[in-house]
Amino acid sequence: MARLSLLIACIVVAMATAFAPSSTPLTRSATALSVNIKVDVGEGEPIESALRRFKREVNKSGHLMDLRAKRYFENSQDRKKRKIVQARFRVRMERMNARRMRKQRT
């Protein structure tokens, strides 16, 4: 159990620093994010399912997507385009979820 939690902690640290540029540790870079993701591993739970849940939580938190977006400079026009695409996707997903919920009620 202790080895598993140590393994998950190491993976969190590795994923948090994987996309950060190698700069001096004294300055806080624009890509530095505080990652606070916890996955409680049940007794006798396989490591594969715990890792799968961890990856899902990392994806839901949006840290990696944010780090990838900040990897390169993005001017204001590109930022507007990206935000418009994200808003379209968010509205589409909300519509899909609403439709799914209506189907479940009937």
C-alpha positions as CSV (number, residue, x, y, z in Angstrom):
1,M,0.0,0.0,0.0
2,A,2.8,2.4,0.9
3,R,4.7,1.5,-2.3
4,L,1.6,2.2,-4.4
5,S,1.0,5.6,-2.9
6,L,4.8,6.4,-3.3
7,L,4.5,5.3,-7.0
8,I,1.4,7.5,-7.6
9,A,3.1,10.5,-5.9
10,C,6.2,10.0,-8.2
11,I,3.9,9.9,-11.2
12,V,2.2,13.1,-10.1
13,V,5.6,14.9,-9.8
14,A,6.8,13.5,-13.1
15,M,3.7,14.6,-14.9
16,A,3.8,18.1,-13.3
17,T,7.4,18.7,-14.4
18,A,7.3,16.8,-17.8
19,F,6.0,19.8,-19.7
20,A,7.7,22.6,-17.8
21,P,10.7,24.2,-19.5
22,S,14.0,23.7,-17.8
23,S,14.7,27.1,-16.3
24,T,16.4,28.2,-13.1
25,P,14.5,26.9,-10.0
26,L,14.6,30.3,-8.3
27,T,12.1,31.9,-10.8
28,R,8.6,30.7,-11.1
29,S,7.9,30.0,-14.8
30,A,4.7,30.7,-16.6
31,T,4.1,27.0,-16.9
32,A,4.5,26.1,-13.2
33,L,1.2,24.9,-11.8
34,S,0.3,23.6,-8.4
35,V,-0.9,20.0,-9.0
36,N,-3.2,18.8,-6.3
37,I,-4.6,15.5,-7.5
38,K,-5.3,12.6,-5.2
39,V,-6.4,9.1,-5.9
40,D,-7.3,6.9,-3.0
41,V,-6.3,3.3,-3.7
42,G,-8.5,0.7,-2.1
43,E,-7.1,-2.4,-0.4
44,G,-6.5,-5.1,-3.0
45,E,-7.3,-2.8,-5.9
46,P,-5.2,-3.5,-9.0
47,I,-2.5,-0.9,-9.9
48,E,-3.9,-0.6,-13.4
49,S,-7.3,0.6,-12.3
50,A,-5.7,3.1,-9.9
51,L,-3.5,4.5,-12.7
52,R,-6.5,4.7,-15.0
53,R,-8.4,6.7,-12.4
54,F,-5.4,8.9,-11.8
55,K,-5.0,9.6,-15.6
56,R,-8.7,10.4,-15.7
57,E,-8.4,12.9,-12.8
58,V,-5.3,14.5,-14.5
59,N,-7.2,14.9,-17.7
60,K,-10.3,16.3,-15.9
61,S,-8.2,18.9,-14.0
62,G,-6.9,20.4,-17.3
63,H,-3.3,20.9,-16.0
64,L,-1.6,19.1,-18.9
65,M,-3.8,21.0,-21.5
66,D,-2.9,24.3,-19.8
67,L,0.8,23.4,-19.7
68,R,0.8,22.4,-23.4
69,A,-1.0,25.7,-24.3
70,K,1.6,27.7,-22.4
71,R,4.6,25.9,-23.9
72,Y,4.8,28.4,-26.7
73,F,3.9,32.1,-27.0
74,E,0.3,32.6,-28.0
75,N,-0.7,36.0,-29.4
76,S,-4.1,37.6,-28.7
77,Q,-5.7,36.5,-32.0
78,D,-4.7,32.9,-31.5
79,R,-6.0,33.0,-27.9
80,K,-9.3,34.3,-29.1
81,K,-9.6,31.5,-31.7
82,R,-8.7,28.9,-29.1
83,K,-11.2,30.3,-26.6
84,I,-14.0,30.3,-29.3
85,V,-13.2,26.6,-30.2
86,Q,-13.2,25.7,-26.5
87,A,-16.6,27.5,-26.0
88,R,-18.1,25.7,-28.9
89,F,-16.9,22.4,-27.6
90,R,-18.2,23.1,-24.1
91,V,-21.6,24.1,-25.4
92,R,-21.7,21.0,-27.6
93,M,-20.9,18.8,-24.6
94,E,-23.5,20.5,-22.5
95,R,-26.1,19.9,-25.2
96,M,-25.1,16.3,-25.5
97,N,-25.3,15.8,-21.7
98,A,-28.7,17.5,-21.5
99,R,-30.0,15.3,-24.3
100,R,-28.6,12.2,-22.5
101,M,-30.3,13.3,-19.3
102,R,-33.7,13.8,-21.1
103,K,-33.4,10.3,-22.5
104,Q,-32.7,8.8,-19.1
105,R,-35.8,10.4,-17.6
106,T,-38.1,8.9,-20.2
